[in-house]
Amino acid sequence: MWLLPSFQASLAWALLSAALATQLSLQESLLLKSLGLSTKPSPKTHGPVPCVLWRIFQRRKTLPSTSKDLGDACRVEEFNVPGNIIRVFADQGHFIHNGQPPRLLCLRKRLYFNLSVLEEDERLTMAQLEIKFSHNSYPSPSQGQGLELRLYRSSRLALQGTPAPERGQKLLVERSFVQLHKSLVFDLSGVAKDWRTHSRNLGLILEITESSGDGASALGSGGCTSINSFLDTSLLVVTLSQQQCRASRRRRRSAEPPPVTPSSLCKPRRLYISFSDVGWENWIIAPQGYLANYCLGECPFPLTAELNSTNHAILQTMVHSLDPEGTPQPCCVPVRLSPISILYYDNSDNVVLRHYEDMVVDECGCR
């Protein structure tokens, strides 16, 4: 019989732990949903972070605190387009092998970028295709000619290993180049918008050929050698989430320290949130954590200007002083919040830079 109380205590603790785990799981699901994620990402591979996303993240992190209105947080200044979410989609396509290719054809590749992860309320404002090579340059041909690139929009699906049907292609871009010192970039905003709204996304067809001069290859017989092995393509997409980009224009965190008040009064308190503590370090790239803060303190009568009180709160404290049992005191709550940007892997292993409103408590007040 002496084992029974111990068993009951163990059972009670197990039930309490299960209840707490359920509540934490629910809270995590709600937070992930507010971050635009259906489930917690579990990236299979931690691919490299595109340089452009690092640059934008670092720029936003180091902006002078009083120099920008939060309206700019709803715009990507680097590209001069509206947006608060930037994704880089890796190419999921494949090379198309036609048996014996034409003599001047270096490669033919189907490019495919899965845009289905975009949320319905996101407005696509820019899509930019980047084609880069791991080698910095090609030998300069004596005839001043080098390679020719053609990019087609595919409207008919070709099976892997079979030639793409000519009638199912629409020429989008044609460009010649001799030496490659930087990536080739193409604006595909119109195509990407159409993929989302009007037509099925069947991807693109990329062709690279050698330029011909006097009936011969300008680069010689080895001009196309191993070009397949160092080609890399990606699609950078900027979208604007209307829910998170609100009409109100709050200011960024003020560089001025808050007024000194007694410790018992309503004011911001320090709270640092580490993503490793909540088990999110596997998919959040940066930052590792941030200073979130919280509000705590009393709202006593009479309320002062330092407590950021509304007229309603002032009247409520007056009534509370006369009838403390029937009327509660005003609450100490956030009255000014500021955003942060988070760089992370989403559920499709894409690298995403997203700007989130209302993440840091800057000022508290009695409401």
PAZA-579546 format. One line per 3 residues: for each residue x, y, z negated of C-alpha. Coordinates in steps of 0.1 Angstrom, whole numbers, always signed. Each point is the difference from the previous one (the first is absolute). Layout:
BEGIN
X:Y:Z; ... .
***
This chain:
BEGIN
+0:+0:+0; +29:+24:-6; +8:-1:+38 .
-34:+15:+9; +7:+37:-9; +33:-2:+20 .
-19:-15:+29; -26:+27:-2; +27:+27:-1 .
+17:-15:+30; -33:-2:+19; -9:+36:-9 .
+35:+12:+12; -3:-19:+32; -35:+15:+7 .
+13:+35:-8; +30:-5:+23; -22:-12:+28 .
-23:+30:-5; +29:+24:+0; +15:-16:+31 .
-34:+3:+18; -2:+37:-9; +35:+6:+11 .
-6:-18:+33; -31:+21:+5; +18:+32:-8 .
+28:-9:+24; -25:-8:+28; -17:+33:-5 .
+34:+19:+1; +12:-19:+31; -33:+8:+17 .
+5:+37:-8; +35:-4:+16; -16:-14:+31 .
+10:-36:-6; -23:-30:-1; +24:-21:-20 .
+35:+4:-15; +25:-3:+28; +24:-30:-1 .
+25:+8:+27; +16:-31:+15; +31:+19:+10 .
+13:+34:-11; +9:+15:+34; +20:+31:+3 .
-18:+33:-7; -1:+22:+32; +23:+30:-3 .
-28:+24:+9; -21:-11:-30; +29:+3:-24 .
+7:+36:+13; -37:+10:-5; -2:-16:-34 .
+32:+17:-12; -11:+33:+14; -33:-1:-18 .
+17:-11:-32; +23:+30:+0; -24:+27:+11 .
+2:+31:-22; -29:-3:-25; -15:+34:+8 .
+7:+2:+37; -28:-21:+15; -38:-1:-3 .
-14:-35:-2; -18:+7:+33; +34:-9:+15 .
-2:-34:-16; -27:-7:+25; +23:+8:+29 .
+32:-17:+12; +22:+31:+7; +27:-21:+16 .
-24:-9:+29; -23:+31:-4; -32:-22:-2 .
-26:-5:-27; +6:-31:-21; +8:-14:-35 .
+8:-36:+10; +29:-10:+22; +5:-37:+11 .
+27:-16:+20; -13:-31:+18; +25:-27:+11 .
-4:-15:+34; -18:-34:+0; +3:-6:+37 .
+21:-24:+20; +22:-1:+31; -16:-11:+32 .
+21:-24:+20; -9:-5:+37; +24:-27:+9 .
+23:+17:+26; -5:+37:-7; +6:+26:+28 .
+37:+8:+4; -2:+35:-16; -24:-9:-29 .
+17:+1:-34; -30:-9:-21; -37:-1:-2 .
-15:+0:-35; -35:+2:-14; -1:+25:-29 .
-28:-5:-26; -7:+21:-31; -28:-10:-23 .
-20:+31:-9; -28:-18:-17; +14:+9:-35 .
-11:+36:+6; -30:+8:-22; -33:+12:+16 .
+2:+34:-15; +35:+7:+12; +3:+23:+30 .
+29:-8:+22; +19:+31:+9; +32:-13:+16 .
+16:-32:+13; +36:+0:+11; +18:-29:+16 .
+37:-3:-6; +22:-22:+21; +36:-4:-13 .
+30:-21:+7; +25:-13:-25; +28:+10:+24 .
+5:+38:+2; +6:+3:+37; +3:-17:+34 .
+30:+3:+23; -4:+30:+22; -5:-12:+36 .
+21:+14:+27; -31:+9:+21; -16:+20:-28 .
-28:-25:-3; -7:-23:-28; -33:-16:-13 .
-36:+7:+6; -28:-5:-25; -36:-5:+7 .
-28:-3:-26; -34:-13:+9; -32:-3:-19 .
-13:-35:+1; -37:-5:+6; +2:-37:+6 .
+16:-26:-23; +29:-20:+15; +9:-33:-17 .
+35:-3:-14; +25:-11:+26; -21:+10:+29 .
+2:+32:+21; -22:+29:-9; -27:+6:+27 .
+7:+31:+20; -36:+10:+2; -2:-1:-38 .
+26:+27:-5; -2:+38:+1; +33:+19:+3 .
+4:+24:-30; +37:+10:+1; +28:-2:+25 .
+35:+12:-10; +36:-4:+12; +30:+2:-22 .
+37:-6:+3; +15:+3:-34; -19:-6:-32 .
+11:+21:-30; -33:+0:-18; -33:-17:-1 .
-26:+4:+28; -32:+14:-14; -34:+1:+17 .
-33:+16:-11; -27:-27:+0; -26:+19:-21 .
-27:-3:+27; +5:-37:+5; -1:-8:-37 .
-31:+21:-5; -17:-18:+29; +11:-34:-15 .
-19:+9:-32; -32:+14:+16; -7:-13:+35 .
+20:-30:+10; +17:-31:-12; +37:+3:-9 .
+19:-22:+24; +33:+17:-5; +25:+14:+25 .
+23:-14:+26; +36:+12:+0; +22:-4:+30 .
+37:+10:+3; +17:-3:+34; +34:+9:+14 .
-1:+30:+24; +10:-10:+35; +25:+20:+21 .
+8:-9:+36; -17:-33:-5; +22:-10:-30 .
-3:+2:-37; +14:+32:-14; +12:-17:-31 .
+15:-30:+17; -10:-36:-6; +3:+2:-38 .
-21:+31:-4; -29:-19:-16; +21:-25:-20 .
-15:-6:-35; -22:+31:+1; -28:-22:-15 .
+19:-7:-31; +5:+36:-11; -33:+16:+9 .
-22:+12:-29; -34:+17:+3; -23:+14:-27 .
-31:+22:-1; -2:+29:-24; -37:+9:-8 .
-12:+31:-19; -35:+0:-14; -21:+23:-22 .
-20:-15:-28; -29:+24:-6; -8:-13:-35 .
+35:+7:-13; +5:+32:+19; -26:+22:-18 .
-12:+34:+10; +11:+16:-33; +35:+15:+1 .
+17:-6:-33; +36:+12:-6; +30:-21:-5 .
+15:-3:-34; +10:+33:-15; +37:+5:-7 .
-10:+21:-31; -2:-20:-33; -34:-2:-17 .
-6:+23:-29; +12:-11:-34; -29:-12:-21 .
-4:-19:-32; +5:-37:+4; -36:-9:-10 .
-16:+22:+27; -10:-12:+35; +30:-1:+23 .
+18:-24:+24; +19:-28:-16; +29:-19:+17 .
-8:-33:+16; +24:-17:+24; -14:-28:+21 .
+25:-26:+12; -13:-21:+29; +21:-30:-12 .
-19:+1:-33; -33:-6:+19; +15:-26:+23 .
+0:+21:+32; +38:+2:+6; -2:-27:+26 .
-19:+22:+25; +5:+36:-10; +33:+12:+15 .
+2:+35:-15; -3:+15:-25; +7:-25:-27 .
-23:+19:-23; -13:+35:-6; -9:+24:-28 .
-38:-3:-2; -8:+17:-34; -33:+0:-17 .
-22:+24:-21; -4:-2:-37; -8:+25:-28 .
-28:+19:-18; -23:+27:+14; -7:+19:-32 .
-21:+31:-6; +7:+26:+10; +14:-10:+34 .
+29:+20:+14; +11:+9:+35; +30:-24:-3 .
-24:-29:-2; -14:+6:+36; -36:+0:-13 .
-31:+6:+20; -28:+22:-11; -21:-32:-6 .
+28:-14:-23; +2:+32:-20; -38:+0:-6 .
+1:-37:-8; +26:+5:-27; -21:+28:-15 .
-30:-23:-1; +22:-28:-14; +11:+23:-29 .
-36:+5:-9; -12:-35:+6; +30:-24:-1 .
-23:-31:-2; -22:+8:+29; +26:+15:+25 .
+34:-15:+7; +31:+21:+5; +13:+5:+36 .
+24:-26:+13; +36:+5:+10; +2:-10:+37 .
+22:+7:+30; -8:+32:+18; +29:+1:+25 .
+16:-30:+16; +26:-3:+27; +8:-27:+26 .
+29:-24:+6; +11:-19:+31; +5:-38:-1 .
+20:-21:+24; -11:-36:+1; -6:-32:+20 .
-36:-7:+8; -18:-34:+3; +14:-4:+36 .
+36:+8:-10; -2:+34:+17; +19:+28:-17 .
-24:+28:-10; +6:+35:-14; -32:+12:-16 .
-8:+32:-19; -23:-4:-30; -19:+28:-17 .
-6:+4:-37; +28:-22:-13; +18:+24:-25 .
-16:+19:-28; +14:+36:+0; -24:+18:-22 .
-27:-9:-25; -30:+19:-12; -31:-2:-22 .
-31:-9:+19 .
***
